[in-house]
Amino acid sequence: HPFGPWQTIQKLLPQDLNHKTLLDVGCNAGFYSFEAKRRGAKRVLGVDGQRQHVRQGLFVRKALGLEVEFRRLNVYELTPRTVGRFDITLALGLLYHLKHPILALENLYQVTREMLVIETAIMPPERTPESFTHPLGDQQMLLHPLVYVENPAPRPSSARGSCRCTRR
């Protein structure tokens, strides 16, 4: 549940979002999108690459009666042409799912006018894999393992599982 992170994120956002636009990337069912609309945001767009999350957001929108847009897009599809530009962009719990985080950050930057809020998890130092050396020609290159969380392909509700972690 996003209540815990919201305790921190809400302090970063103005109480009054009147005349502001907000983009929520990786919005899931739209918790942060709806909170932004409650604060008076002029326009709120939630995007998520997973169909079921967009459908949940649309369901909640209808139940709450709040005007929040939802679209099925991933961070790699974001450009000023596809979504426009927003005063505030939220990318919460997104980075550790990405195979191409630098491209994602570039896209987030392109669609953000004023403030980009990024929240992510980090691996505790005691669980971080050791760096290692690897030959590159006649040199030894110091390499650092990268860990990301990959969303599994949608499965029937009877076969639900957790995300799998992959080390690269």
Stockholm file with secondary structure:
# STOCKHOLM 1.0

chainA/1-168         HPFGPWQTIQKLLPQDLNHKTLLDVGCNAGFYSFEAKRRGAKRVLGVDGQRQHVRQGLFVRKALGLEVEFRRLNVYELTPRTVGRFDITLALGLLYHLKHPILALENLYQVTREMLVIETAIMPPERTPESFTHPLGDQQMLLHPLVYVENPAPRPSSARGSCRCTRR
#=GR chainA/1-168 SS CTHHHHHHHHHHSCSCCTTCEEEEETCTTCHHHHHHHHTTCSEEEEEESCHHHHHHHHHHHHHHTCCCEEEECCGGGCCHHHHCCEEEEEEESCGGGCSCHHHHHHHHHHTEEEEEEEECCCCCGGGSCCCEEEEETTEEEEECCCEEEECCCCCCGGGCCCCEEEEC
#=GC SS_cons         CTHHHHHHHHHHSCSCCTTCEEEEETCTTCHHHHHHHHTTCSEEEEEESCHHHHHHHHHHHHHHTCCCEEEECCGGGCCHHHHCCEEEEEEESCGGGCSCHHHHHHHHHHTEEEEEEEECCCCCGGGSCCCEEEEETTEEEEECCCEEEECCCCCCGGGCCCCEEEEC
//
